[in-house]
Amino acid sequence: MEIYSMKIDSKITSRFAHNVITSRAVNRGNVSKEVFFDVELPKTAFITNFSMTIDGVTYPGTIKEKEAAKKQYEKAVSRGQTAGLVKASGRKTEKFTVSVNIKAASKVTFELTYEELLKRKSGKYEMFIKVKPKQLVKDFEIEVDIFEPQGITELEAEGTFITNELQNAIKKTFSGKKGHVFFKPTLDQQRTCENCSQSLLDGDFTVRYDVKRTTPDNLQIVNGYFVHFFAPTNLPKLSKNIIFVLDTSGSMHGREMEQTKEALLKILDDIKEDDFFNFVLFESEISTWKETLIKATPENLDEARKFVRQISADGSTNLHGGLMRGIDILNAAHEENLVPKRSASIIIMLTDGQPNVGISNTQEIEKAVKKAIDGRYTLYNLGFGSGVDYGFLERMALENKGLARRIYPDSDAALQLQGFYDEVSNPMLIDVELNYPENEISDLTTNSFKHFYDGSEIVVAGRFVDSNQNHLSVDVKGEGANDALSYTVQQGAEQTAQAFQEQQYIFGEYIERLWAYLTIEQLLEKRITATGEEKENLTAQALALSLLYKFVTPLTSMVVTKPEENDNEEGIADKPTEAAGMFTGPLVASPLYHTYVSRPTWYTSVDGDPHFIISVPQKKDAICFNINENPGMILNLINDPVTGITVNGELIGDKRANSDAKIQNSYFGKLGIANKHLDVKLTVTPETITIQNGDEKTSFTWLDSVTLQQAGLTLIINRKKNLVLSMGSGASFVVVLHQVWKKHPLHQDFLGLYTLKSDKLSEQTHGLLGQFFRPIDFTILEIHPGSDPKKPDATMIVKNNELTVTRGWQKDYRRDPKHGVDIPCWFVHDNGAGLIDGVHTDYIVSSLF
């Protein structure tokens, strides 16, 4: 197998990176061979698309809710295959792997797309690309285009594998708002030695840059969304009060303890004289260096170094006792005014195990620590090695405005510890709030922050209530070393538009996608500490956004189906999570996979004039049929007496009859979706969306961008595109808006309906769509030419009926309302006769509800 081309194309717009990796291979042999597509991605990235094209035929990946991927997962496992395509592969990366058999002389193209928001650390944004083609590649290139409206002040590009010979192959330029990095080594430059076939390209390729800051704030407004970047410079540093709470139990003995002490000695070299600090050691017993916080004078630092050098490891793990002692010391320091009022208080806790002395129940520890800290201090938890309960450490840190970090037990563990300290060693502001007009903004990401650290950046994004709004004012507040920070920022969309004239550098709707990425990331983070109904709501919101924007997150999976020559193998690409394990994969074994219901999820939809599509997963096929009825008729689509959910649709016709057509077109012009148990009714037309809850009514238009949760209903309106609805039992639907030219002489705007979570409805569900939420089986016989040479006919055996069917295509408009995607299916004629229960007129009802 020869990989003859590999291209990595990255477009970064206002810190948001859109990356496409394209790899092309050819089988030069005379027998079929297996080719592998191996890519390592940043853990912070979300995969958004994947496809493989073999001899001109494309096999796309499909992003689904995890539950909907159950059947594919179980089938792959039953055949002894590894279904997981994404595995945790290192400290910063996840590995995406697909293999496929390729016939002799055949070609295959793999294309993977992923997106991420670049974080600012130590004064620079960093994007790294893992490079490992495993062979010489004739056409290998990396191209990075950067567009920053604020202007670029510096740009670096380097690789861990770069030799002096390869250094000349890196081309980088930046001027004004644009930056460009290009790396295209020749075959000879890739070789490890002259005439060698081994490749030098094995390691990290890293791009770093920063932007010009004439003010602390940069606001950008595009198409009803905004992003606010906040990174003040030249502020005086706050003094900090830092407690190191260290696990000195027996399991830390040896290398781990020596590395911890090495890191602490280097950290002591960096502590400023205005800082206050102390050490708390916990094993079976609790001990401290001093009884109170101590100022970091040269004399005290010398004494602290002596103390650190004599620390030893022994005993069990009283983690609760250690943390509570550290919190008590901080409390006393503040109550007795031993530390400055304008200072940042931080607890850094390091452990390599799990609590087993004193209070060892992790839930009790979480509650006690949260109550003791009471929002006043930030807690950072560092987990050393694989023996920690990382989920517990992460929850406890997030509940106390901090974060958790793994420390890998390698030779550089001391550098990892020191690196983390460097990130939090220079607080510039505390209690930062970025306040936006409540009546103008919906769906705001986190906008209050306990600390702002030097060299970092705060990012807030949101959606305007009025998507046509083109201006925004922000009140900025914070507490600095000497005084309070308070001012107002104003920005108009025209300023953003002026900065974005270079359209070739911009990928579509980047601020909207940045908002979605950041919102999903924060919803998933909040979900870690949530319980009960709150957790369910956060999950529903994150899932809906993940599906809508096609992100592979811990709640979704990408199903990759290989061609028939590979026995229709299927793999699942999942997003690994830290708490699931540090070194293991595939993550199909993660806890989320144990929430499956016993019945698989079926995909059904109705769209167009009106076309019904029924997915039959066990056949890897679909059945479709049309219903031809007069405008004004109302059809029952879904009726579930158990959950109380019904969906009815009213037909509309063209503006005038088409004299050339044998059958007049009809479409759904109004949908009524109700849940009688919740007393909620939703009326959807191409103009408005109306929710009636009891006697209360709320109305929106398709020009609105809305996320709403009330009375067991979650509604997301994506302006002029679609709406995503989840209600009651968790059943979810997508309504797609089809808009035509307003002056069109014939057609009108209409709606399409797609089911996302039909498995949440009961076995008693019926209706034109609902009856197909239960498994259906069919057999195809006697395929033969039909009246259209491109569409063969066949005999279908279904429900003990023998039907003549035609092979054809129908459109799926869920992801592309304008053009749709062709879905191959067997078309059942005569209004679905013989396929649907009864006849189609049985489904006519008298009113929308």
Secondary structure, 3 states (H helix, E strand, C coil): CEEEEEEEEEEEECCEEEEEEEEEEECCCCCCEEEEEEEEEECCCEEEEEEEEECCEEEEEEEEEHHHHHHHHHHHHHCCCCCECEEECCCCEEEEEEEEEECCCCEEEEEEEEEEECCEECCEEEEEEEECCCCCCCEEEEEEEEECCCCEEEEEEEECCCCHHHHCCEEEEEECCEEEEEECCCHHHHECCCCCCCECCCEEEEEEEEECCCCCEEEEEECCEEEEEECCCCCCCCEEEEEEEEECCHHHCCHHHHHHHHHHHHHHHHCCCCCEEEEEEECCCEEECCCCCEECCHHHHHHHHHHHHCCCCCCCCCHHHHHHHHHHHHHHHHHCCCCCCCEEEEEEEEECCCCCCCCCCHHHHHHHHHHHHCCCCEEEEEEECCCCCHHHHHHHHHHCCCCEEEECCCCCHHHHHHHHHHHHCCEEEEEEEEECCCCCEECCCCCEEEEEECCCCEEEEEEECECCCCEEEEEEEEECCCCEEEEEEEEEHHHHHHHCCCHHHCCCCHHHHHHHHHHHHHHHHHHHHCCHHHHHHHHHHHHHHHHHCCCECCCEEEEEECCHHHCCCEEEEECCCHHHCCCCCCHHHCHHHHHCCCCCCCCEEEECCCEEEEEEHHHCEEEEEECCCCCCCEEEEEEECCCCEEEEEEEEECCCCCCCCCCCCEEEEEEEEEECCCCEEEEECCCEEEEEECCEEEEEECCECEEEEECCEEEEEECCCEEEEEECCCEEEEEEEECCCCCCCCCCCEEEEEECCHHHCCCCCECCCHHHHCCCCCEEEEEEEEEECCEEEEEEEECCEEEEEEEEEEEECCCCCCCCEEEEEEEEHHHHCCCCCCCHHHHEECCCC
